[in-house]
Amino acid sequence: MATRVERESVVVTGTSTGIGQALALHLDALGFRVFATVRTPRDAEAWRARSGTVTPVLLDVGDGESVARAGREIEAALHGQGLFALVNNAGMSFRAPLETVRLDAFRTLLEVNVVGVLAVTQALLPLLRRGRGRIVNVNSLTSFLVTGFHGPYSASKACLGALSRALRLELSPLGVSVSTMIVGGVQTALWDKVERLTEDACRGAPPAVMALYADRQRRALAGFVRRGRAGLSPEEAARRIARAVTARRPQDVYRVGRDARLTALLAWLLPGKALDWLVSRTLS
């Protein structure tokens, strides 16, 4: 059961839009002191105009210097106090056939979705240990439900799932809990730019090879977008994620959204070929 905690400090990454922004606002309303990370000075100014109590912090999770600088800034602001929670929400996504995806784009995806999460966690763990706090990693149902044209993103989220489990085993004896949020479809700004991101990830691929996948990829993209736009609002997703931040005894895994709960059940019940058939039918 959730409880209000007055002025405990929480860091939320990736708060310029979507779930991260809604979560930072919700935790602020609950009485937390929120450090909301953003990538650009413009987004930091937007936070200052939006809220007089949320503290924006410049942070690019894919840049080691930026991570270290943000860690020092947060530590200085806490004046010797510990950190109550870190919510690793920042991430990126695109959809592309594995044969045509640019390897540098794939490396960037892994750098943000996996290495960046670990970098931020390492930077803030001394503060989390001091506060006997908790880590909440925002993951996706695609970490275990793999679909065609979603391989790069699913691979990064599967890595994040393994990373979260290992962190939980290592940190639990030190008084720091780790929760994984398996999030289904959410109505975010991502769906407005997914086609552009996908085209960029495949830039330079031979047209003849792209043609082999074009029709199936188009239908799969339409399915992703349709299901995403029919999902939870960012505010509802944020309220559910906040349960892991406010719970007296955080669970190891939370499933956010009906599709996440149903998909987990189907992935457990159905044999591989049946699940592949169902996923392909649903997306097309």
C-alpha positions in Angstrom: 0.0 0.0 0.0 1.4 3.4 -1.0 2.1 6.1 1.6 2.9 9.8 1.4 6.6 10.6 2.2 7.4 14.3 3.0 10.4 15.7 1.3 12.3 12.5 0.7 14.5 13.0 -2.4 13.9 11.2 -5.7 15.7 11.3 -9.0 13.7 10.6 -12.2 15.5 10.4 -15.5 14.0 11.3 -18.9 11.4 13.8 -17.8 11.1 16.1 -20.8 7.9 14.4 -22.0 5.7 11.4 -21.5 5.9 9.1 -18.5 8.9 10.7 -17.0 7.4 14.2 -16.9 4.1 12.9 -15.5 5.9 10.9 -12.9 8.0 13.8 -11.7 4.9 16.0 -11.4 3.0 13.2 -9.5 5.8 12.6 -7.1 6.2 16.3 -6.5 2.5 16.5 -5.7 3.0 13.6 -3.2 5.5 15.7 -1.3 8.8 14.3 -2.6 11.8 16.5 -3.5 12.2 15.6 -7.1 15.3 15.9 -9.3 14.0 15.7 -12.9 16.7 15.0 -15.4 16.6 16.5 -18.9 19.0 16.6 -21.8 18.8 20.2 -22.9 18.9 23.7 -21.2 15.6 24.4 -23.0 13.9 21.5 -21.3 15.4 22.6 -18.0 13.9 26.1 -18.5 10.5 24.5 -19.3 10.6 22.7 -15.9 11.4 25.9 -14.1 8.4 27.5 -15.8 6.2 24.4 -15.1 7.0 23.9 -11.4 8.6 25.9 -8.6 9.5 22.9 -6.6 10.8 20.3 -9.1 14.6 20.7 -9.6 15.7 20.1 -13.2 19.2 18.5 -13.7 21.0 18.4 -17.1 21.8 14.8 -17.8 22.5 12.8 -21.0 22.6 9.1 -19.9 24.7 8.2 -22.9 27.5 10.7 -21.9 29.7 9.6 -19.0 30.9 13.1 -18.2 27.3 14.3 -18.1 26.4 11.5 -15.7 29.3 12.2 -13.4 28.5 16.0 -13.4 24.8 15.4 -12.6 25.8 13.0 -9.8 28.0 15.6 -8.2 25.2 18.2 -8.5 22.6 16.0 -6.8 25.0 15.0 -4.1 25.8 18.7 -3.3 22.1 19.6 -3.3 21.4 16.8 -0.7 23.9 18.3 1.9 24.9 14.9 3.3 21.5 13.3 3.2 20.7 10.1 1.4 18.6 9.5 -1.7 15.3 7.8 -1.3 14.7 6.6 -4.9 16.1 6.5 -8.4 13.7 5.9 -11.2 15.6 5.0 -14.4 13.0 6.0 -17.0 15.1 7.6 -19.8 15.3 5.5 -23.0 15.0 5.5 -26.7 13.3 3.2 -29.3 13.0 2.5 -33.0 11.7 -0.4 -35.1 13.8 -1.9 -37.8 14.6 -5.2 -39.5 17.8 -6.7 -38.0 19.3 -7.2 -41.5 19.1 -3.5 -42.3 19.5 -1.7 -39.0 22.7 0.5 -38.8 25.1 -1.0 -36.2 25.9 2.5 -34.9 22.2 3.1 -34.3 22.0 -0.2 -32.5 25.1 0.6 -30.3 23.5 4.0 -29.4 20.3 2.2 -28.4 22.2 -0.1 -26.1 24.3 2.8 -24.8 21.1 4.6 -23.7 18.9 1.8 -22.6 21.4 -0.4 -20.9 24.8 1.2 -20.3 23.2 4.5 -19.4 21.0 2.9 -16.8 24.0 1.3 -15.2 26.1 4.5 -15.4 23.4 6.6 -13.6 22.9 3.8 -11.0 26.6 3.6 -10.3 26.8 7.4 -9.9 24.0 7.5 -7.4 24.5 4.3 -5.5 26.5 5.9 -2.7 23.6 8.2 -2.0 21.1 5.4 -2.3 23.0 3.3 0.2 23.2 6.2 2.6 19.4 6.6 2.3 18.7 2.8 2.3 16.7 3.7 -0.8 15.3 2.0 -3.8 15.9 1.7 -7.6 12.9 1.5 -10.0 13.9 0.5 -13.6 11.2 1.2 -16.2 11.2 -1.7 -18.6 8.8 -2.9 -21.4 6.7 -6.0 -22.1 8.9 -6.4 -25.2 11.7 -7.5 -22.9 10.1 -11.0 -22.9 7.6 -10.7 -25.8 9.8 -10.4 -28.9 8.2 -9.3 -32.2 9.5 -8.9 -35.7 11.0 -5.5 -36.5 11.4 -4.8 -32.8 14.5 -6.9 -32.2 17.0 -4.1 -31.3 14.6 -2.5 -28.7 13.6 -6.0 -27.3 17.3 -6.9 -27.0 18.1 -3.7 -25.0 15.1 -4.3 -22.7 16.0 -8.0 -22.2 19.5 -6.8 -21.2 17.9 -4.3 -18.8 15.8 -7.1 -17.3 18.9 -9.1 -16.5 20.7 -6.1 -15.2 17.8 -5.3 -12.9 17.7 -8.8 -11.5 21.5 -8.9 -10.9 21.3 -5.5 -9.2 18.5 -6.7 -6.9 20.5 -9.7 -5.8 23.7 -7.7 -5.2 22.1 -4.7 -3.5 19.4 -6.2 -1.3 21.9 -7.2 1.4 23.0 -3.6 1.4 19.6 -2.2 2.1 18.8 -1.0 -1.4 15.8 -2.6 -3.2 15.4 -2.9 -7.0 12.0 -3.1 -8.7 11.3 -3.6 -12.4 8.3 -2.0 -14.0 7.0 -4.0 -17.0 5.1 -1.3 -18.9 2.7 -2.0 -21.8 1.3 0.5 -24.3 1.4 4.2 -23.2 0.1 7.2 -25.1 3.4 9.2 -25.5 4.9 11.5 -28.0 7.1 8.6 -29.2 4.4 7.5 -31.6 4.5 10.8 -33.4 8.1 10.3 -34.4 8.5 6.5 -34.6 8.5 6.4 -38.4 11.3 9.0 -38.7 13.4 7.2 -36.1 12.9 3.9 -37.9 13.9 5.4 -41.3 17.0 6.9 -39.7 18.0 3.6 -38.2 17.9 1.9 -41.6 19.5 4.8 -43.5 21.9 3.5 -46.2 20.4 0.0 -46.4 20.1 -1.3 -50.0 16.7 -0.6 -51.4 16.4 -4.1 -52.8 16.9 -5.5 -49.3 14.5 -3.1 -47.7 11.9 -4.1 -50.2 12.0 -7.7 -48.8 10.6 -6.4 -45.5 8.7 -3.3 -46.6 5.1 -4.6 -46.5 5.4 -6.6 -43.3 7.3 -3.8 -41.6 4.7 -1.2 -42.6 1.9 -3.4 -41.1 3.9 -4.1 -38.0 4.7 -0.4 -37.5 1.0 0.4 -37.9 0.2 -2.2 -35.2 2.8 -0.8 -32.8 1.4 2.7 -33.2 -2.2 1.6 -32.9 -1.6 -0.3 -29.7 0.5 2.4 -28.2 -2.0 5.1 -28.8 -4.7 2.9 -27.3 -2.7 2.4 -24.1 -2.6 4.1 -20.8 -2.2 7.9 -20.5 1.2 9.0 -19.2 -0.5 10.2 -16.0 -2.0 6.8 -15.3 1.2 5.0 -16.0 3.0 7.4 -13.7 0.6 6.8 -10.9 1.2 3.0 -11.2 5.0 3.4 -11.3 4.8 5.7 -8.2 3.5 2.7 -6.3 7.0 1.2 -6.4 8.5 4.4 -5.1 6.0 4.8 -2.3 5.4 1.2 -1.2 6.6 0.2 2.2 7.9 -3.1 0.8 8.4 -2.7 -3.0 7.8 -5.7 -5.1 10.5 -7.1 -7.4 8.3 -6.8 -10.5 5.3 -4.7 -11.4 3.2 -5.0 -14.5 1.7 -1.8 -15.7 -1.3 -1.9 -18.0 -3.7 -4.7 -18.9 -1.7 -5.6 -22.0 1.4 -6.1 -19.9 -0.4 -8.5 -17.5 -2.1 -10.4 -20.3 1.1 -10.7 -22.3 3.0 -12.1 -19.4 0.4 -14.7 -18.9 0.3 -15.7 -22.6 4.1 -15.8 -22.8 4.0 -18.3 -19.9 1.2 -20.4 -21.2 1.7 -20.6 -25.0 4.4 -22.6 -26.8 6.8 -20.5 -29.0 5.2 -21.1 -32.4 1.7 -20.4 -31.1 2.9 -17.2 -29.4 4.6 -16.1 -32.7 1.4 -16.7 -34.6 -0.7 -14.7 -32.1 1.8 -11.8 -32.1 2.0 -11.6 -35.9 -1.8 -11.7 -36.2 -2.2 -9.0 -33.5 0.2 -6.6 -35.1 -1.0 -7.0 -38.7 
